[in-house]
Amino acid sequence: MFLNTLITKSTYFKNFKSYRVPLIGESSIRFSVVDRLYTNNVAYSFPHKEFLYFKGKTNETVNQIRRDFNELLEDKLFMGNQIEEYKLSYNTQIILKPIVYMAFEKLLETIGFFIPKKTVKRSLPLIDTPLDDDFIIQLNEDIFILRGIKYMLEIRPSGRALLWLDIYSPAYNISEKRRISPREIREAGLMDHYYELATLKPKDRYDLICKVLDMICQEQETLKLNFPDGDFILFEKKLLYLEIPEIGG
């Protein structure tokens, strides 16, 4: 039985090189820093306690913060001058996982998906991308079924990681640019048609996951996640196989 799971080629997360710099301020401001660094592909970062942990070029990261948040550095945001190298691992996965998720989400954006909500690990295809009908299915003039990707990262004590993938199929109103609820689908008289098109048989789900793998691996034999400091990690491009022993005999 295949699991919808990829495994890293090496134990990257025994000691995953990163950096940290003191950054103290309101949570909303610190996460604005995180978003700006991500958007500009300068660093993938996460604020924890009194530090900002990041994977990026050190000088470029600090200079970006000073340039973009200069007006706040006087009284609402404090950034120290000392940048430290810091090793992330299984024991610090509260910091590690958000940074790795950013590398994966940046890849998803390059192949035509968007992340509706950063705190929920799901992505949806952009309507105006050249994805085929397997991913964007029209119900009526305004409502489409979007084949999205659900994903979850699992860091193992060994330093390896598992990336779990699955397909989900929400209804989406393109004129209002939002997902619509089952109640709204029912009120539109589309519930039966929605279930008919949205429900995937096991073989169809497997085939679609394989197609997703081809997309995110960009026709290579591994899934490569790049970080702004030039580092990268590789996942095997094959789903894990679970052998179930026969009982009896």
C-alpha positions, 0 to 999 in steps of 0.5 A, a space after each residue: 500500500 502506498 502512502 502519500 508521503 515523501 522522505 528526505 534523501 538525507 538526515 538534513 535536520 540533525 543540524 540544519 544551519 540557520 541564523 538568528 538575530 535579536 528582534 523584539 517588538 509586537 508580534 504583528 510587526 515581527 510577522 510583517 518582517 517575516 512576510 516581507 523577507 519571504 515576499 522578496 525571497 531574502 530569507 525564510 524566517 520565524 520569530 521565537 521569543 526574543 530572536 528572529 531565526 532565518 535561512 538567508 544571507 545574513 547581511 542582506 537580511 539585516 539590511 532589508 529589515 533596517 531599510 523597510 522597517 527603519 521608521 519602526 526601529 526607533 521605538 516599536 521594534 528593536 533589532 540587535 547587531 549580533 548575528 549568530 549561527 544556529 543549528 535547528 533540529 528535531 528539538 527545535 521544530 517549532 522554528 524549523 517547520 515554518 522555515 521549511 514550509 516557506 521553501 515548499 510554498 515558494 515552490 508551489 507559487 512558481 508552478 501556479 498555486 497560491 496559499 490562501 491562509 499561511 497558517 493552514 497548510 493548503 494551496 489552490 491553483 490560480 484560475 488564470 494559470 495554464 493548469 489542465 482540467 484535472 485541477 480546475 473544473 467549472 460548475 457554472 459561470 462563477 463557481 469552479 472546483 479547484 483541486 488543491 494540495 494539502 501538505 504536512 511536514 513531519 520532522 523525525 528524531 533521526 533528522 529525516 523528514 516526511 512530507 505528506 501530500 493529499 488532494 482536496 477539492 473545494 468549491 471556489 467563486 472566481 468573481 468573489 475570489 473566495 471559497 464557498 460553503 456547502 450551504 452556498 453550493 446547496 442554495 445554488 442547486 449544485 450539490 449533486 453536480 459538485 459531489 459527482 465531480 469533486 469526489 475522487 476514486 482511489 485510483 484517480 486520487 493516486 494518479 492526480 498525486 503522481 501528477 502533482 509530484 511531476 509538477 513539484 519535482 519539475 520532471 526531475 527525480 527528486 523534490 528540491 526545496 531551495 533556501 535564500 542562503 543557497 542551501 537546499 534539501 532533497 526529497 525522494 520522488 517516490 511515495 513510501 510503500 507500506 508492507 502489510 504482513 499477511 496474517 495466518 497462512 
